[in-house]
Amino acid sequence: MTSFQEARATLLARRTDYDAAVAEFRWPDESAFNWALDWFDAVLASDEASRTRDALIIVDTAAGTEQHYSFEALRRRSNRVANYLLSLGIMRGDRILLLLGNVAPLWEIMLAAIKLGVVIVPATPLLTSDELLDRVDRAQVKLAITSDDQIAKFKPFPLRDIQKVLVGPAHSGWQDYAAADGFSEDLKPVGETHATDPLLLYFTSGTTAKPKLVVHNQSSFPIGSLSTMYWLGIQPGDVHLNISSPGWAKHAWSSFFAPWNAGATIFVLNQPRFSARVLLDALAKHAVTTLCAPPTVWRLIVQEDLRGIQLALREICSAGEPLNPELIEHIRNAWGLTIRDGYGQTETTAQVGNSPGQLLKPGAMGRPLPGYRLTLHDADGLAADEGELHINLAGGRPVGLMSGYLTNDGRLEGIGERLYRTGDIAFRDADGFFTFVGRGDDVFKSSDYRISPFELESILIEHPLVVEAAVVPAPDDLRLSIPKAYVTLREGTEPSWQVAAAIFKHLNTRLAPFKRIRRIEFLPDLPKTISGKIRRAQLRRQEFEDALAKVRRLGEYREENLDTKAAAPGAVAKS
């Protein structure tokens, strides 16, 4: 048994015993390691107990199709793809852009690239042509693989030495991915894979700045995802559904490495337009046992009638942004299950989480997961119970942490030897539970009080008419800034003074005076990154620019105008 298998076995055996898991778990020490060859092929696709089981199920509601792929079938198929990539001249260390939706070739190509030591640059189909060009240039991509619906985005590209492969109908100027069918199922490994060799180049979501280029190696996500497996609570034989768009680290977390580390089936549900009802029906029909979904999806789920649904779910989780306590309670009342929040970054695997079978404190994102040692530091760099979250590197670097950032000139920018700064603010209680406060750039001061947008947003969405909310500082001559909320209303509800007054009343019964939201603006949709995270930085900048111009935004409702309805929405008024 390899050290990877031993570490995996420890976490599976201690699945509901957090203290024992933390005490006994040790990161595997694999100097030479190829996850696809040494784990997927050698164990999952070879063991009699697992080789013929479903590794991947893809249900497409638009096409009306249901596809099943065993571990053995994916082993053979990925070998064909690997030999095809070799025929194109793609070698160890070369970089390929992978721009696909949730289709089988995505998993085939990922496995093939890992086997060859090829570096994968995942990209979401939501990217624009300019964003794609930026990724191709900065990541020095040699080959791009995409589907026919993305071809138009490549047309503006300047001529350059880049090969292009198309998954789908043949198209001039593109090589046909189907050609992989003609290659051998036998693969001879090309050289040795070292655990520190690069494997993945991820662009961060860019909520506050231009996306950074994160480098993960052959162990950081493949082995590091043991922490994610533990948080999700996946067991061998489970059917796991993760709702996430390809191209982001969370997809690799929960739709690739974590479930296959456990030996579970990955279930994919493709919908042309998301429907919570269709999702619920699929969960029931396909006996999904573990589910991870972002808060936006959970907010849509709770708007459905959840009574009488017969589900096989055992574990349900959320990640991406903090989950509000009242939503957790709604699901618990309906299903008898608790949504367990977790936290990590593009730069890491899951760092903090509410693990299975443990006490869950409403609003808390949990405790440090096995293999991670976390500390909080105040603005002066001193240890504190509230401050920026750091990963302690002294005494051992967690395997799930990135190698570093790739600079524009191709250098690897390291992260130091003692601490890795996450840039996120958190609070730790006496029992060691961490609560997310906000991005360092999101937390602001009002009348010298620190304000956490997340806390106020949690109160806002308790109101039955509010679906989503984002709180940002609005400049104020007296208080420096005051909290302002951008709100998306439940479908069928029109913005009005009556609605604003009802929300102000709700807030004022729940918040101390210094925290109260003084302005509300209704939007049909909140601005978001392509990974679905709210762009609070954009809203903050908008407020700052309006204050400089001394104009009042259209559609803004101010608490001080409630009695008079002065400066009603629809006209721009000088402040």
Helices and strands as residue ranges (DSSP letters): H 3-13, H 18-24, H 35-35, I 36-44, E 54-60, E 65-70, H 71-87, E 95-99, H 104-116, E 119-122, H 129-138, E 143-147, G 148-154, E 163-167, E 175-176, G 177-182, E 198-203, E 213-217, H 226-232, E 239-242, H 249-252, I 253-257, H 258-262, E 265-270, H 276-285, E 290-293, H 295-301, E 315-318, H 325-335, E 339-343, E 352-353, E 367-368, E 374-377, E 386-392, E 404-406, E 412-413, E 419-428, E 434-439, E 444-446, E 449-451, H 453-460, E 466-476, E 480-489, H 497-508, G 513-515, E 519-522, H 536-549, E 556-558, G 559-561
